[in-house]
Amino acid sequence: MRANMAMVSAVALALSAPLLAAPSDDLNSLIDDYWAYVLDQNPTLASSLDIAEANGKVASYTLETQDAQAEQASVLLKRLEAIDEASLTAAEKVNYGILRRTLQQTIEANQYGQRVINFTNRSGWHQNFAGLANNLPFRNAADFQSYNNRLKQYAKVNDEAIAVANEAIKGGYTLPCVAIENYEDSITGLIVEDAKESRFYAPYKRNKPATMDQKDFEGLAIQAEVTINALIRPALQKHYDWYVGEYKPACAKAPGVSAQPGGDDYYAFRIRQMTTTDLSADQVHNIGLSEVARIRAEMEEVAAEAGFDSREAFIEELRTNPKYYAKTPEELLEKVARVTKIIDGQMPSLFGRLPRLPYGIKEIPSEIAEGTTTAYYNPGSPEIGIAGNYYVNTSKLDQRPFWEIPALSVHEGVPGHHHQIALQQELEISQFRKYGAFFTAFVEGWGLYSERLGIEMGLYDTPAKNMGRLSYEMWRACRLVVDTGIHSKGWSKQKAIDYMLDNTALTEANIEAEVNRYISWPGQALAYKLGELKIRELRTLAESELGADFDLRAFHDTVLEQGSVPLDVLDAHVKNWIASQKG
């Protein structure tokens, strides 16, 4: 990546002036221009890719920056549309389509009033900043100084973000009250008396790089400690005071985005953006109802196999029997680690190509754990030597059953998110496609499809584990019903919770955390099931068309070999592969 810096710097300089449409533009140079602009606007992403010129810089959080980015997208889109698409190769047409979709969505997103919604019930600028060190290099004094320089800019970031959120208050775009009841805990959890116990101090609690002078390391650690005490802690306090004094009293009374100005149009956009389809809210809702009915029938069969009269009775047993729950966080993490190694041993039977980058297991930070989901994945960076990480929620242990672990682990680790994203980072495609093209329907659809691969791995070897798998699939099917119910059909939060309690085996704490997520993040939850259904549809087609010649490993490699793509691109790619196999 460092070898490309002369090009990146030159392009960034060129992008400081207006870009004019030029019919002679080459598609590849246009993609390079776009990516250079993205890196210029996202310096911490650039640092994670080992671009030294980005060191010490932070992104701008202002509405003026959003406007400028939308304007730049408009200029680039005109340049793109001046290129003769018909003259491109098949691979170039994929690049063309992905860039066009990306630019169009950037422009459209900026047209909605909801652009001022700059946090969700589970995330915000403070948490993002507290986690910066997870994706930055710390190899020498320059890396630590770069991090410290970023810490010094936190108060500016905080002020910019609060200013945008104040526009949300003025315009009626605040998050619903029912989804943010304890959100302030995510702020106060970062305010600690001893700066050395702060998450912002995390890099200095690691081992000193061997090549770094001890005195330099200690001096930079003191500098960070001073910044945390003098700048970050007061900014966090300001954030907290503003949140409880101004934002929370103005929270929205209705849970659905449709109650906001222009909410119906915005939700339709979010469906298109998240699913890469043109489905309406009603169509998505009905697909969800159909899937719920199918999965519910399978759950009845598993309950009977386990010796219970009904699925409800079996689910009650799974939710309440202490034998299914860890007594300590370490016990839960050990169970997860054991399952992940069993999965690792199955991977070569399902894939011809495996990524080089490994992944680890970490606990979700305590100040957000109780209000967030069961687990999540954070990508690594081969460029700077950071592994991916599967984060596990160790709060509320009586809500984290062992029988969920197999399905959860194949989704977040391998063959799910880590496998797919780490492979994408190795592909011989543009940097834009490697690190800037993440279509939720593909990424999360693959994660859910991976849960089903656990059947072929033999992971669900008890009725409890199999019910855990079905409960997770039901969870994603319910999302289609619940998300559209809340944001399009006027459902209350309690109706959404009751629907999920009735149909899944998830515990009540998990369900409430999930429903809060859907309320504060419209449309995102729709991507999982719709993406999985497309991949399953294509596998069924390939098995039917190829018969005895169907190769599961080759099919999986084909699905993943382009990286994250819209579902229509995936559809065309797999069908072309099927035709080539037949030919």
MISEBA-410762 format. One record per residue (C-alpha): residue in three letters; x, y, z. Coordinates in steps of 0.02 Angstrom, whole numbers, plus 50000, padded with zeros to 5 digits. Layout:
alaXYZ ...
END
This chain:
met500005000050000 arg501425012050036 ala502015010149855 asn500395018249796 met500555033749904 ala501245044949767 met499685041249666 val498535043749816 ser499335060449861 ala499225066749682 val497415061749666 ala496965069349834 leu497745085649774 ala496765084749612 leu495165081749709 ser495385097949804 ala494795106749645 pro493135103549554 leu493145087949446 leu492435090049271 ala491615076249169 ala492845069849039 pro492285057348907 ser494065050748896 asp494075045749079 asp494645028049105 leu493565018049225 asn495035012149327 ser495725029649351 leu493995035549402 ile493895021649532 asp495615026749595 asp495035044849608 tyr493495039849704 trp494465028749824 ala495775042149855 tyr494375054049901 val493615041150019 leu495285039050107 asp495515057750116 gln493825059150202 asn494145044050316 pro495915045650382 thr495765032050513 leu495255019850376 ala496785025650279 ser497895022650432 ser497185005050448 leu497825002250271 asp499545008850319 ile499445025650228 ala500635036450327 glu499975053150260 ala498355050350355 asn499205048850524 gly498555059950662 lys497025065550564 val495185062750604 ala493635063950496 ser492475078850495 tyr490745075750570 thr489865091350505 leu488355093050391 glu489415103950277 thr490565089150252 gln489075078050209 asp488525090750080 ala490265091650006 gln490355072649995 ala488675071849907 glu489245085349786 gln490855076149750 ala489835060349720 ser488775069949593 val490335075749500 leu491055058249497 leu489395050949440 lys489375062549290 arg491125056849246 leu490595038849264 glu489065040849155 ala490155048549019 ile491025031649001 asp490295019948869 glu489715005348977 ala489424994348825 ser491274995048783 leu491804987848951 thr492284969948990 ala491144959349101 ala492264962449252 glu492324981149216 lys490434981649204 val490334974649381 asn491504988349441 tyr490505001249345 gly488854995449421 ile489514994749598 leu490275012049589 arg488695019249511 arg487615011649647 thr488795018149782 leu488815035949713 gln486935036349684 gln486585030749862 thr487785043649934 ile486855057249840 glu485115050949884 ala485515048050069 asn485995066250087 gln484295071950023 tyr483325065250172 gly483095074350337 gln483645058450424 arg485435062150374 val485565071250542 ile485315054850638 asn487135051750683 phe487025037950814 thr486005022550855 asn485505014551019 arg487095003951012 ser488395015650939 gly488965033650927 trp490475044650896 his491095042151075 gln491105023251063 asn491855023650889 phe493255034850951 ala493545024051105 gly493795009250988 leu494995017850868 ala496485008050932 asn495684991650876 asn496094995550694 leu497675005950701 pro499515000750696 phe500605002850852 arg502344997950794 asn503415013150832 ala503425030450911 ala502645038250756 asp501125026750769 phe500865031050953 gln501085049550919 ser499815048450778 tyr498575040650899 asn498915054051030 asn498635067650900 arg496945060050863 leu496495059651047 lys496845078351056 gln495485081250926 tyr494095072151019 ala493315088151089 lys493135094950912 val492355078650853 asn491165079051001 asp490635097050965 glu490365093550780 ala489315078050814 ile488255086650947 ala487925100950826 val487235088650698 ala486185079950830 asn485485096950880 glu484835098450702 ala483975081750729 ile483115088950882 lys482545104350783 gly481915094350636 gly481015080350728 tyr482255066650684 thr482735060750858 leu482845042450904 pro481295034950986 cys481205035451176 val480845016851191 ala482495012351107 ile483705023251207 glu483175020951388 asn484935017851454 tyr485975025251315 glu486845037151434 asp487735022151510 ser488755020751350 ile489415038251388 thr489675037151576 gly490525020251555 leu491945029351468 ile492155042251607 val493405035151731 glu494405043551867 asp496035034851825 ala496515038951646 lys497545023051639 glu495935012951656 ser495135022151511 arg494815013151346 phe495655027851262 tyr497255022851351 ala497185004851287 pro498715005351171 tyr499825009551319 lys499254994351416 arg499974983051283 asn501774977451273 lys502964990751211 pro503594987351034 ala505324979651046 thr506084992750931 met505395007451030 asp506395016851160 gln505695014751336 lys505845033351374 asp504895037851215 phe503525025351258 glu503335032051435 gly503315050051374 leu501945046451247 ala500955037051380 ile501025052251494 gln500485063251349 ala498975052051319 glu498545052051504 val498585071151508 thr497465072051353 ile496195059951427 asn496105070051589 ala496145087451514 leu495165085351351 ile494245068951333 arg493465067351506 pro492715085151499 ala492085081751323 leu491245065651380 gln490455075051525 lys489845088351404 his489115074451295 tyr488235066751444 asp487525083351506 trp486895087651332 tyr486145070451306 val485155069651469 gly484735088151468 glu484295091351287 tyr484225075951176 lys483375063051286 pro481915074651333 ala481635077451146 cys481645058951100 ala480295053250978 lys478695046051050 ala478305034650901 pro479505020050871 gly479375020050681 val480345030950559 ser478745033550460 ala478165045550597 gln479595057250552 pro479495070250413 gly479745060950249 gly479885044650344 asp478985033450219 asp480115038750076 tyr481655036950185 tyr481165019350238 ala480895014350056 phe482655020650021 arg483355010850168 ile482544994950103 arg483364997549933 gln485025002250011 met485124987750135 thr484404973850026 thr485024979349853 thr483274975049790 asp481734985049738 leu480574975949857 ser479224986049944 ala478924985550131 asp477354975150103 gln478294962549996 val479664960850127 his478364958850265 asn477494944850170 ile479114935650134 gly479444936450321 leu477744929350366 ser478014914850245 glu479744910850316 val479104911850495 ala477754899050457 arg478994887050374 ile480294888150513 arg478984886650649 ala478444869850576 glu480254863750581 met480404869350762 glu478884858850806 glu479754843650732 val481344846650833 ala480334848950994 ala479474832250963 glu481174824050932 ala481734830851102 gly480224822851185 phe479174838451215 asp477334840451176 ser477574857351094 arg478904869351035 glu478354881351173 ala478734868351306 phe480444864651234 ile480864883151218 glu480354886051398 glu481544872151450 leu482944879851347 arg482644897151419 thr482564891951602 asn483644876551634 pro485274882351719 lys486284868551635 tyr486224878351473 tyr487044893951546 ala488794898951600 lys489164904151778 thr490634915351732 pro491174925351579 glu492704914351562 glu491634898651554 leu490614906151412 leu492184911451317 glu492944894051338 lys491374886151265 val491454898051118 ala493314894451090 arg493014875651090 val491644877050959 thr492664888450847 lys494104875950840 ile492904861950793 ile492264873050652 asp494044876850594 gly494334858350568 gln492844857250450 met493294871950338 pro494354862950205 ser492894851350165 leu491814866250117 phe493024878350035 gly494444877149911 arg495174893849964 leu495474898950145 pro496064916150205 arg497774918550282 leu497214930950415 pro496674922750580 tyr495374929150703 gly495264930250891 ile493904930751024 lys493604945951135 glu492304952051259 ile491144966151209 pro491604981751311 ser490644982051475 glu489884999451455 ile488914994251299 ala488704975451331 glu487034975751421 gly486194985951287 thr486924977951133 thr486774961751037 thr487444944451078 ala489004945850972 tyr489794955050827 tyr491324954150714 asn492684967350688 pro493754965250531 gly495644964550542 ser496954972250429 pro498294961950341 glu499214978050298 ile499584982550479 gly499544965250555 ile497884965450650 ala496814949850660 gly494924949850644 asn493974948050808 tyr492364939350856 tyr491654949351003 val490594939751129 asn489364947451251 thr489754941151427 ser488474951851518 lys486814944451580 leu487504926751576 asp485794919351611 gln485294925951439 arg486764918551340 pro486374899951317 phe487644886951261 trp486454880351128 glu486614896651030 ile488504895651019 pro488684884750862 ala487534895450755 leu488254911550827 ser490044906150794 val489844900650614 his489004917450580 glu490274929050663 gly491874918950638 val492084905950501 pro491384901950378 gly490394917950407 his491014935750427 his492854932650458 his493044920250315 gln492114931150190 ile492914947850238 ala494684941150260 leu494564933050088 gln493934949250014 gln495474957950083 glu496574945849983 leu495674946949816 glu496504954549663 ile495224968449649 ser495314987149675 gln495594994349848 phe493845001749834 arg493094984549810 lys494174976849947 tyr493864989550084 gly492475001150028 ala491134989949951 phe490154981150088 phe488374977150036 thr487424971950191 ala486294959750099 phe487824950250038 val488864951150198 glu487464946950318 gly486614935250196 trp488224925350189 gly488314925450380 leu486574917950393 tyr486914905450253 ser488454900250351 glu487344895850499 arg486484883250387 leu488184876050338 gly488314870750520 ile487124856650474 glu488404849750352 met489774852150482 gly488804841550608 leu488754855850734 tyr486924853950781 asp487104836650856 thr485774838650991 pro483964844650981 ala484454859651088 lys485814865250967 asn484684862150819 met483324872450901 gly484654885750927 arg484994885750740 leu483154886550698 ser482894900150826 tyr484264910550744 glu483504907850572 met481794912150644 trp482564927650722 arg483094933850549 ala481404929250472 cys480544938750612 arg481604953750570 leu480734955050402 val479064955750491 val479564966350640 asp480634979450552 thr479294982750421 gly477964981650557 ile478804995350660 his479315006850518 ser477915004350393 lys476394997150484 gly476365006750647 trp476854992650766 ser477304996750945 lys478904990751025 gln477924978851136 lys477034971150987 ala478724967950906 ile479414960151066 asp477874949151087 tyr477994943150907 met479814938050930 leu479494930151100 asp478124919651021 asn479134913850873 thr480974912650925 ala481884904051067 leu482894919751104 thr482894925751283 glu481914941451327 ala483464952151356 asn484134947851184 ile482464951351103 glu482294968451183 ala484064973151132 glu483694967550955 val482044976850941 asn482884992651006 arg484164990350868 tyr482824988850732 ile481955004350797 ser483525015050794 trp484275007750633 pro482855006150506 gly483034993250368 gln484734985950413 ala483964970250489 leu483084965950325 ala484704961850236 tyr485094945450325 lys483644934450273 leu483444941650098 gly485294939050063 glu485264921350131 leu483734916850028 lys484634922649870 ile486184912049907 arg485114896849947 glu484114899649788 leu485714899949686 arg486394884349770 thr484774874949735 leu484874880449553 ala486684874949539 glu486314857849617 ser484844855449499 glu485764860949342 leu487414851949376 gly486784836149460 ala488204824149500 asp489464837149437 phe488984849649571 asp490514853949678 leu490044862349843 arg491794869049874 ala491854876749700 phe490114884249725 his490624892649887 asp492234899249812 thr491224906249666 val490004915249782 leu491454923549874 glu492704926649734 gln492044944049689 gly491964950349867 ser490404959149929 val489224963149784 pro487374967749761 leu486224952749748 asp485864955349563 val487744954849526 leu487914938949628 asp486454931249535 ala487224934649365 his488954928749420 val488374911949489 lys487264908749337 asn488754912149223 trp489774899749327 ile488404886649311 ala488384889049122 ser490284887449113 gln490234871349215 lys488924864049099 gly489894869648946 
END
